Amino acid sequence: MRALRRTTIDTPDDLLGLVGAELGVSAPQVVTQQQVDQFADVTGDHQWIHVDVERARSGPFGSTVVHGFLTLALVPRLLADILAVRTFSMGVNYGLDRVRFVRPLSPGVEIQGTATLVAAKPIAPAGEGAAGVQAKASVVVEFAETSQPCCVAEIVFRYYA
């Protein structure tokens, strides 16, 4: 397991000088079977590999597996553990670029995120809105014990001054 490491900056503009930098490592987290079941209820994805614990034991993965999109939904939370901006008016998830589900994740297994800032550019003021920075980070969701990736995603986000 990797040690928690966080990058803390004062303002969104400070992101502009961090392009190419590894931002850090999140605290370990665990997705529970209860969370998987709740995600299945919200999305309507009740595929047995996710929710039928008994059947999944004899399935291809030996246990249930976390929905890929549930794993992906954790990316902003992991990134928030890794990157802290002290002063901003609003932060928004702007989108995703490349996403891959590399290995299945079983409930109860610890994961961590690592992130590298791959792009950052100023946002021009629009009307009465404040200027800020749009950035993209490559986030790897990995098994905490082995540092092997289970999901890799490029997340695009904005911080407004």
TAMOUR-V518435 format. One record per residue. N is the residue number from 1. RES is the residue in three letters. PHI is phi in whole degrees, 0 to 359 (none if undefined). PSI is psi in radians with two decimals (* if undefined). Layout:
n:N res:RES phi:PHI psi:PSI
n:N res:RES phi:PHI psi:PSI
//
This chain:
n:1 res:MET phi:none psi:2.41
n:2 res:ARG phi:274 psi:2.64
n:3 res:ALA phi:284 psi:2.48
n:4 res:LEU phi:304 psi:2.29
n:5 res:ARG phi:217 psi:2.20
n:6 res:ARG phi:236 psi:2.52
n:7 res:THR phi:259 psi:2.22
n:8 res:THR phi:241 psi:2.24
n:9 res:ILE phi:234 psi:2.82
n:10 res:ASP phi:278 psi:-0.81
n:11 res:THR phi:225 psi:2.84
n:12 res:PRO phi:304 psi:-0.62
n:13 res:ASP phi:301 psi:-0.44
n:14 res:ASP phi:295 psi:-0.35
n:15 res:LEU phi:297 psi:-0.52
n:16 res:LEU phi:300 psi:-0.54
n:17 res:GLY phi:269 psi:0.05
n:18 res:LEU phi:253 psi:0.07
n:19 res:VAL phi:302 psi:2.27
n:20 res:GLY phi:93 psi:-0.18
n:21 res:ALA phi:274 psi:2.50
n:22 res:GLU phi:284 psi:2.20
n:23 res:LEU phi:274 psi:-0.49
n:24 res:GLY phi:148 psi:-2.85
n:25 res:VAL phi:225 psi:2.33
n:26 res:SER phi:281 psi:2.94
n:27 res:ALA phi:291 psi:2.68
n:28 res:PRO phi:292 psi:2.59
n:29 res:GLN phi:221 psi:2.74
n:30 res:VAL phi:232 psi:2.32
n:31 res:VAL phi:265 psi:2.20
n:32 res:THR phi:268 psi:2.84
n:33 res:GLN phi:297 psi:-0.60
n:34 res:GLN phi:299 psi:-0.73
n:35 res:GLN phi:296 psi:-0.70
n:36 res:VAL phi:299 psi:-0.79
n:37 res:ASP phi:297 psi:-0.72
n:38 res:GLN phi:295 psi:-0.71
n:39 res:PHE phi:298 psi:-0.72
n:40 res:ALA phi:300 psi:-0.72
n:41 res:ASP phi:295 psi:-0.73
n:42 res:VAL phi:292 psi:-0.72
n:43 res:THR phi:266 psi:-0.24
n:44 res:GLY phi:78 psi:0.18
n:45 res:ASP phi:264 psi:1.55
n:46 res:HIS phi:258 psi:0.53
n:47 res:GLN phi:309 psi:2.34
n:48 res:TRP phi:302 psi:-0.52
n:49 res:ILE phi:296 psi:-0.30
n:50 res:HIS phi:262 psi:-0.66
n:51 res:VAL phi:241 psi:-0.24
n:52 res:ASP phi:260 psi:1.59
n:53 res:VAL phi:301 psi:-0.78
n:54 res:GLU phi:295 psi:-0.88
n:55 res:ARG phi:295 psi:-0.68
n:56 res:ALA phi:295 psi:-0.45
n:57 res:ARG phi:302 psi:-0.59
n:58 res:SER phi:259 psi:0.17
n:59 res:GLY phi:275 psi:-3.00
n:60 res:PRO phi:293 psi:-0.34
n:61 res:PHE phi:252 psi:-0.13
n:62 res:GLY phi:80 psi:-0.06
n:63 res:SER phi:195 psi:3.06
n:64 res:THR phi:294 psi:2.81
n:65 res:VAL phi:233 psi:2.57
n:66 res:VAL phi:290 psi:2.41
n:67 res:HIS phi:305 psi:2.42
n:68 res:GLY phi:302 psi:-0.70
n:69 res:PHE phi:287 psi:-0.42
n:70 res:LEU phi:290 psi:-0.76
n:71 res:THR phi:302 psi:-0.79
n:72 res:LEU phi:298 psi:-0.64
n:73 res:ALA phi:296 psi:-0.35
n:74 res:LEU phi:279 psi:-0.24
n:75 res:VAL phi:304 psi:-0.85
n:76 res:PRO phi:299 psi:-0.63
n:77 res:ARG phi:294 psi:-0.75
n:78 res:LEU phi:295 psi:-0.73
n:79 res:LEU phi:296 psi:-0.63
n:80 res:ALA phi:296 psi:-0.49
n:81 res:ASP phi:288 psi:-0.50
n:82 res:ILE phi:269 psi:-0.65
n:83 res:LEU phi:238 psi:2.18
n:84 res:ALA phi:239 psi:2.24
n:85 res:VAL phi:248 psi:2.11
n:86 res:ARG phi:290 psi:-0.74
n:87 res:THR phi:233 psi:1.98
n:88 res:PHE phi:198 psi:2.76
n:89 res:SER phi:269 psi:-0.53
n:90 res:MET phi:197 psi:2.49
n:91 res:GLY phi:238 psi:2.43
n:92 res:VAL phi:223 psi:2.55
n:93 res:ASN phi:281 psi:2.17
n:94 res:TYR phi:260 psi:-0.40
n:95 res:GLY phi:160 psi:-3.01
n:96 res:LEU phi:228 psi:2.55
n:97 res:ASP phi:255 psi:-2.11
n:98 res:ARG phi:293 psi:2.30
n:99 res:VAL phi:226 psi:2.33
n:100 res:ARG phi:223 psi:2.40
n:101 res:PHE phi:259 psi:1.69
n:102 res:VAL phi:283 psi:-0.76
n:103 res:ARG phi:218 psi:2.58
n:104 res:PRO phi:291 psi:2.52
n:105 res:LEU phi:250 psi:2.18
n:106 res:SER phi:269 psi:2.52
n:107 res:PRO phi:303 psi:2.56
n:108 res:GLY phi:89 psi:-0.09
n:109 res:VAL phi:265 psi:2.31
n:110 res:GLU phi:289 psi:2.39
n:111 res:ILE phi:236 psi:2.80
n:112 res:GLN phi:221 psi:2.79
n:113 res:GLY phi:247 psi:2.55
n:114 res:THR phi:236 psi:2.66
n:115 res:ALA phi:216 psi:2.48
n:116 res:THR phi:234 psi:2.30
n:117 res:LEU phi:281 psi:2.07
n:118 res:VAL phi:256 psi:-0.29
n:119 res:ALA phi:199 psi:2.66
n:120 res:ALA phi:201 psi:2.37
n:121 res:LYS phi:212 psi:2.61
n:122 res:PRO phi:294 psi:2.59
n:123 res:ILE phi:256 psi:2.23
n:124 res:ALA phi:286 psi:2.53
n:125 res:PRO phi:299 psi:2.46
n:126 res:ALA phi:241 psi:1.99
n:127 res:GLY phi:60 psi:-2.12
n:128 res:GLU phi:269 psi:-0.08
n:129 res:GLY phi:289 psi:2.69
n:130 res:ALA phi:278 psi:2.63
n:131 res:ALA phi:287 psi:2.87
n:132 res:GLY phi:194 psi:-2.65
n:133 res:VAL phi:225 psi:2.35
n:134 res:GLN phi:258 psi:2.31
n:135 res:ALA phi:225 psi:2.79
n:136 res:LYS phi:229 psi:2.30
n:137 res:ALA phi:237 psi:2.45
n:138 res:SER phi:271 psi:2.03
n:139 res:VAL phi:248 psi:2.23
n:140 res:VAL phi:251 psi:2.07
n:141 res:VAL phi:270 psi:2.07
n:142 res:GLU phi:233 psi:2.76
n:143 res:PHE phi:291 psi:2.17
n:144 res:ALA phi:299 psi:-0.65
n:145 res:GLU phi:290 psi:-0.63
n:146 res:THR phi:245 psi:-0.18
n:147 res:SER phi:62 psi:0.32
n:148 res:GLN phi:278 psi:2.42
n:149 res:PRO phi:285 psi:2.52
n:150 res:CYS phi:246 psi:-0.43
n:151 res:CYS phi:210 psi:2.42
n:152 res:VAL phi:232 psi:2.25
n:153 res:ALA phi:216 psi:2.52
n:154 res:GLU phi:258 psi:1.98
n:155 res:ILE phi:256 psi:2.36
n:156 res:VAL phi:253 psi:2.26
n:157 res:PHE phi:219 psi:2.81
n:158 res:ARG phi:231 psi:2.43
n:159 res:TYR phi:242 psi:2.25
n:160 res:TYR phi:259 psi:2.45
n:161 res:ALA phi:294 psi:*
//
